């Protein structure tokens, strides 16, 4: 397994991000997903710049801005998720990581965040949809309002999101409505076939929201404005 150091150029490790999502998990005889790659593959700890995004893209929303600050952000900057024209998000391929793998590992999901409506999201398939939708698709959402309002007005670090409370955009086992939230560990226990296709962050409000230093499995992404001298 190759680990891409921060000092390498984007092109040196770009091929690692080009894996077809289905390559990360294969179907076993009982139909479950057998993981081949570790959660977060490729295991990379690096800066993400506006000109070197390492596969990060907005999905059906406006793209965030790379800015300096705010106070408390890792390094020199962060992602600014505010856009008066609508929702802002930023997502990365999840390489079909089994949800139970992520949920069972301490500190496999985390980020720095500021804002009342900023969220960490996992787009999953294979969940037990109570409306019997065959794809099992849903988006699982961690946000401050279900987790003590942490980070509403200042940059904070949440290191163990799986033990926090999440809600689901679709009705799934354990979460029949959007008004409920339970630990991701419990969601994974009730949805044993769920796997993550994309992960990312979103802000749906007109209030300020910042994100930095995002962790997904063995990958860590530090969002920074353009490097000095560029």
C-alpha positions as CSV (number, residue, x, y, z in Angstrom):
1,X,0.0,0.0,0.0
2,X,1.5,3.3,-1.1
3,X,1.2,6.3,1.2
4,X,1.5,9.6,-0.6
5,X,3.5,12.1,1.4
6,X,2.6,15.8,1.5
7,X,5.7,16.8,-0.4
8,X,4.9,14.9,-3.6
9,X,3.3,16.7,-6.5
10,X,-0.4,16.0,-7.3
11,X,0.5,14.1,-10.4
12,X,2.6,11.6,-8.5
13,X,-0.4,10.2,-6.6
14,X,-3.2,11.2,-8.9
15,X,-3.6,7.6,-10.1
16,X,-4.5,6.4,-6.7
17,X,-7.6,8.6,-6.7
18,X,-8.7,7.2,-10.1
19,X,-9.8,3.8,-8.6
20,X,-13.2,2.7,-9.8
21,X,-15.5,2.8,-6.8
22,X,-16.5,-0.8,-7.2
23,X,-12.9,-1.9,-6.9
24,X,-12.9,-1.4,-3.2
25,X,-15.4,-4.1,-2.2
26,X,-16.4,-7.4,-3.7
27,X,-19.5,-9.4,-3.4
28,X,-19.2,-12.5,-1.1
29,X,-21.4,-15.6,-1.6
30,X,-23.9,-14.3,0.9
31,X,-24.1,-11.0,-0.9
32,X,-22.3,-9.0,1.7
33,X,-19.5,-6.6,1.0
34,X,-16.0,-7.9,1.7
35,X,-13.6,-4.9,2.0
36,X,-10.3,-5.0,0.1
37,X,-9.1,-1.5,0.7
38,X,-8.8,0.2,4.1
39,X,-11.3,2.9,4.9
40,X,-10.2,6.2,3.4
41,X,-7.9,4.7,0.8
42,X,-5.6,6.1,-0.5
43,X,-4.1,6.7,2.9
44,X,-3.0,10.3,2.2
45,X,-2.4,13.2,4.5
46,X,-2.1,16.3,2.4
47,X,-3.1,19.9,1.7
48,X,-6.0,20.5,-0.7
49,X,-5.6,23.7,-2.8
50,X,-8.0,25.4,-5.3
51,X,-5.6,24.1,-8.1
52,X,-4.9,20.7,-6.5
53,X,-8.2,19.3,-5.2
54,X,-7.3,15.6,-5.1
55,X,-10.7,14.6,-6.4
56,X,-12.8,16.9,-4.3
57,X,-15.8,18.2,-6.2
58,X,-19.2,19.9,-5.4
59,X,-22.3,17.7,-6.0
60,X,-25.5,19.5,-7.1
61,X,-24.5,22.7,-5.3
62,X,-22.2,25.6,-5.4
63,X,-18.5,25.0,-4.8
64,X,-16.8,26.4,-1.6
65,X,-14.1,29.0,-1.5
66,X,-10.6,28.4,-0.1
67,X,-9.9,31.2,2.3
68,X,-7.4,32.3,5.0
69,X,-8.6,31.7,8.5
70,X,-10.7,31.7,10.6
71,X,-9.0,31.5,13.9
72,X,-8.4,28.0,15.0
73,X,-8.2,26.4,11.5
74,X,-5.4,24.1,10.8
75,X,-2.6,25.7,8.8
76,X,-3.3,29.0,7.0
77,X,-6.9,28.5,5.9
78,X,-10.0,26.5,5.4
79,X,-13.1,26.0,3.2
80,X,-15.7,28.8,3.3
81,X,-19.1,27.1,2.8
82,X,-21.1,30.3,2.5
83,X,-22.9,31.3,-0.7
84,X,-26.0,33.5,-0.7
85,X,-27.2,31.8,-3.9
86,X,-27.8,28.4,-2.3
87,X,-26.3,25.4,-0.7
88,X,-22.6,24.7,-0.8
89,X,-21.0,21.3,-0.6
90,X,-17.8,19.4,-1.3
91,X,-17.5,15.7,-1.7
92,X,-14.9,12.9,-2.3
93,X,-15.3,9.3,-3.4
94,X,-15.8,7.0,-0.5
95,X,-14.6,3.9,-2.4
96,X,-17.5,1.8,-1.3
97,X,-16.2,1.6,2.3
98,X,-18.5,-0.6,4.4
99,X,-20.2,1.6,6.9
100,X,-19.6,-0.8,9.8
101,X,-15.8,-0.5,9.2
102,X,-15.9,3.3,9.6
103,X,-18.3,3.2,12.6
104,X,-16.3,0.7,14.5
105,X,-13.0,2.6,14.4
106,X,-12.4,5.4,16.9
107,X,-11.4,8.7,15.2
108,X,-12.0,7.4,11.7
109,X,-14.4,10.3,11.0
110,X,-13.7,13.9,12.1
111,X,-13.2,17.5,11.1
112,X,-12.7,21.1,12.2
113,X,-15.9,23.1,11.8
114,X,-17.6,26.4,12.6
115,X,-21.2,27.3,11.9
116,X,-24.7,26.2,13.1
117,X,-25.6,24.4,9.9
118,X,-22.3,23.0,8.6
119,X,-22.5,19.2,8.3
120,X,-20.3,16.1,7.7
121,X,-22.1,13.8,5.3
122,X,-21.9,10.2,4.2
123,X,-23.7,9.1,1.0
124,X,-24.5,5.4,1.3
125,X,-26.1,2.6,-0.6
126,X,-27.2,-0.8,0.7
127,X,-29.0,0.7,3.7
128,X,-32.2,-1.0,4.9
129,X,-34.7,1.5,3.4
130,X,-38.0,1.1,5.3
131,X,-39.8,2.3,2.1
132,X,-38.2,-0.7,0.3
133,X,-36.2,1.4,-2.2
134,X,-34.0,-1.2,-3.8
135,X,-30.9,0.9,-4.0
136,X,-30.7,1.5,-0.2
137,X,-29.5,5.0,-0.9
138,X,-29.5,7.7,1.8
139,X,-27.3,10.5,3.1
140,X,-26.3,10.3,6.7
141,X,-25.8,13.7,8.3
142,X,-23.8,14.8,11.4
143,X,-24.5,18.4,12.3
144,X,-24.2,20.6,15.5
145,X,-27.9,20.8,16.2
146,X,-28.0,17.1,17.2
147,X,-24.6,17.2,19.0
148,X,-24.9,19.9,21.6
149,X,-24.5,22.9,19.3
150,X,-20.7,22.4,19.2
151,X,-18.9,24.9,17.0
152,X,-21.9,27.2,16.4
153,X,-19.8,30.3,16.8
154,X,-16.1,29.3,16.8
155,X,-13.8,26.8,15.1
156,X,-13.7,23.5,17.0
157,X,-12.4,20.0,16.3
158,X,-14.7,17.0,16.4
159,X,-12.6,13.9,16.4
160,X,-14.9,10.9,16.9
161,X,-18.1,11.6,14.8
162,X,-19.2,8.0,14.8
163,X,-20.1,8.3,18.5
164,X,-22.1,11.4,17.7
165,X,-25.6,11.6,16.6
166,X,-26.6,11.3,12.9
167,X,-29.8,11.7,11.0
168,X,-30.8,10.2,7.6
169,X,-32.3,12.0,4.6
170,X,-34.3,8.8,3.7
171,X,-36.2,6.4,5.9
172,X,-33.8,3.6,7.0
173,X,-33.7,1.1,9.8
174,X,-33.4,3.0,13.1
175,X,-34.1,6.3,11.5
176,X,-37.7,6.3,10.1
177,X,-37.9,10.2,10.0
178,X,-35.6,13.1,9.6
179,X,-36.4,14.3,13.2
180,X,-34.4,11.5,14.8
181,X,-30.7,11.1,15.3
182,X,-28.7,8.2,16.7
183,X,-25.0,7.2,16.9
184,X,-23.4,6.1,13.6
185,X,-22.4,2.9,15.4
186,X,-26.1,2.1,15.9
187,X,-26.9,3.0,12.3
188,X,-24.2,0.6,11.1
189,X,-25.5,-2.2,13.4
190,X,-29.0,-1.9,11.9
191,X,-27.9,-1.5,8.3
192,X,-25.2,-4.2,7.9
193,X,-25.0,-4.0,4.1
194,X,-24.6,-0.2,3.9
195,X,-21.5,1.2,2.3
196,X,-20.2,4.7,1.6
197,X,-20.0,5.9,-2.0
198,X,-19.1,9.6,-1.2
199,X,-18.2,11.6,1.9
200,X,-18.1,15.4,2.3
201,X,-19.4,18.5,3.9
202,X,-22.3,20.9,3.3
203,X,-23.9,24.1,4.4
204,X,-27.5,24.8,3.4
205,X,-27.9,28.1,5.2
206,X,-27.0,31.8,4.6
207,X,-24.9,31.8,7.7
208,X,-21.1,31.6,7.8
209,X,-19.7,28.1,7.9
210,X,-16.1,26.9,7.7
211,X,-14.5,23.4,7.5
212,X,-10.9,22.2,7.7
213,X,-8.7,19.2,8.5
214,X,-11.2,16.5,7.5
215,X,-10.6,12.9,8.4
216,X,-12.1,9.9,6.6
217,X,-10.5,6.6,7.7
218,X,-6.8,6.8,7.0
219,X,-7.1,9.9,4.9
220,X,-6.8,13.5,6.2
221,X,-7.4,16.6,4.1
222,X,-6.2,20.0,5.1
223,X,-7.9,22.7,3.0
224,X,-5.6,25.7,2.3
225,X,-5.7,28.8,0.1
226,X,-3.2,29.1,-2.8
227,X,0.3,28.4,-1.6
228,X,2.7,31.3,-1.1
229,X,4.4,32.4,-4.3
230,X,1.9,30.6,-6.6
